[in-house]
Amino acid sequence: MTTKTPEEIKILREGGKKLASVLYQVAEMARPGIATIQLDKTAEELIREAGGEPSFKNYKTTEDKIPYPASLCVSINDEVVHGIPGSRKLKEGDIVSLDLGMKYKNLYTDMAITVAVGRIDKKTKDIMNAAKKSLEEGIKAIKQGAYLGDIGFAIQSYVEKKGFGVIRQLMGHGVGYRAHEEPGVPNFGKKRTGETLRQGAVLAIEPMITVGSPEIFLDKDNWTWKTKDGSLAAHFEHTIVVTKNGAEILTCLPAVGRRLMGIDYGEKRIGVALSDEQAKFSFPHSVVANNEKTMQEIKKICEENKVSKIILGQSLDYRNRPNPVMKKIELFKDFLQKETARPVIYQAETLTTQEAQRLQGKIKKIDASAAALILRSFIEKENIL
């Protein structure tokens, strides 16, 4: 088990935040009809834009028959990990594990989340929640002087209490100087067993759990691990550093709540709206002049209000076709996403400015009111309530 210096941990923290930002942006694209190869292409593009390199692409150990051919692992339903992206399209009701690694300033971080594609049933929600919560429980068990077995015990106890299976053949690992380092970090075990954790050690903790049997097999593509009984699997992962009294998660964005920001783009003025803290309601907030200071003002609003994601109006003309201004909006979206480090999602504008004005009444901040309507449409569509 290696330990990293304070300077190296600073770089890992910086790289981890960038990796988290990339992965959450890719996760927002996981909608019905998208080909998994498109998720992979976007992940690689965003990693390189962030100044990093994809650490999984062409990865190969002595045990692997072929190098991994992509940047992102996309594992669907009964696929546990290492699914190879391709022409397969996501469908309503799928769940998808997105696993991504990045080399940044010669140091490596690793992260995975499982997301739902459209609406899913209660059992599927339950396994996703159990996998995510078990990761939290495993991280809680970490501190200087604790044992690897403490992590596995915490994860296994939680998962099995919820009625799900813990996979034994795959596990977490050390990370930092390489994409995969010693020690292995099992998701099962007994307290006070295994190697002792040292301050400065960097580990990738990644519970992989199943609805049915925990038995798995390697698919004929030589990379994708699948459940033997065809049951659903879920997978979450964070890169952490062991501290004196706990663990610091390196692959996370700055602390944000669930609050959303809605934006109505205009070539002269940009309307801004915010949701309440539970993302249940939308309110007009302010109007920002579209000039060189625009992004500074929007970033300030994001930080002061702990905004988690931004909803940008997709302008339509009266024939419900893309408006010519959309080219400028697309450039604005890319810049907004990069500068705020938050996912930016399009929401089709269902009302014209005149309709919004008639609906809202005579309000001075009409652009902010239009942004509130954009945000309200998104909240209703996503059924966030």
Helices and strands as residue ranges (DSSP letters): H 6-27, H 36-49, E 53-54, E 72-76, E 79-81, E 95-104, E 107-116, H 122-140, H 148-161, E 165-166, E 172-174, E 181-185, E 202-205, E 208-210, E 216-218, E 225-227, E 233-235, E 238-242, E 247-249, E 259-264, E 269-275, E 282-289, H 294-304, E 307-314, H 326-340, E 344-348, H 353-360, H 366-382
